[in-house]
Each structure stands twice: as C-alpha cells, then as structure tokens.
C-alpha cells in the first residue's frame, strides 16, 4: 500500500488530532512493578535456601591452590 506525501501528512495530522494533549498524571500504576519485585524476592529467597543447604551439607569442594605459600594470619 503506497501513500503520497500529501496523504501521509493528512493521516498523521488526523492521528495527532485524536491524541489529547496536556493530560496530567494523577496516579502511578505500581502494581506491575510490585508483582515483579515479589517474584524476584521469592526467587532470591529460594536461591538463598538452596545455597545454604549446600554449605551446611558440606558438599562444597574448594579448589586446590597451585602454590605452597602459607595463608596470612587473621588480623
């Protein structure tokens, strides 16, 4: 479908005329953000609980070092 430049301008002016200008925002819709934050919170809690079980069960194998230097003393 092809438009001439004149027809395209007329369609754009018509569409712009339908959009109301100067409307004030009276409220914010924060429900989608709250839903996303709830999902992230549940995911982080679940991840923390599974990582804590691995550490408690001593299934974590630390990598071996390549050097024989002693570890520094705690301060």
N, C-alpha and C positions, 0 to 999 in steps of 0.2 A: 504494500500500500504506500503510495507516494503522495506527499503534500507539497504544494507550492509554498514558497516562503510566506506569502500573504496569508494562506490558510493556517499555517503553523502558528504565526503570530496571533491570529484571531483565536485559535484554540487555547493558546497559552493565556491570553488576556481573559478569556472566558473562565478558565480554570482558576486563575489568580483571583478573579472577582468572587468566586464561590467560597474562598477561604476567608473566614473572619479574622480581622486584624485587631491587635490591641487587647486581646483577652488576657486577663490577669489570672495567674495561677493561685488558686485559693487553697489548695491542699496538695500534698505529695502522696503518691501511691507507693508505700514502702512494703506492702505485702510480698511482692515478688522477691525483694531483697531479703526479707525476713525468712522466707521459705528457703532461699539459697543458703543463708547463714545457718539455719537449722540443719540442713543436710550436711554441710561442711563440719559442723560441730559433732554430729553423730559419727561421721566418717573418721574424724580425728580421735574421738574417744575410743572407737573400735580399734583403730590402728595402735593407740597407746596401750590398750589392754592386751593385744596380741604380742606387742613387743615386750611388755612387762612379763608375760608368761614365758617367753623365750629366755629372758635373762634369769628369771627365777629358776627355771628348769635346768639351767647351766648347759644349754645346748649351743651356746655361742662359742665358737672356736676362734681364738685370737690368732692372727697371722704371726709367723716366726720372723724374727729380725735377722738381718744379714751381718750385723756387727756384734762384737763381743764387749763393747763398752758398757760399763755399769750404768744403771739408771741414776739420775740425780736424786739427792735426798730431798724429802719434803721440807718445805720451809715453814 
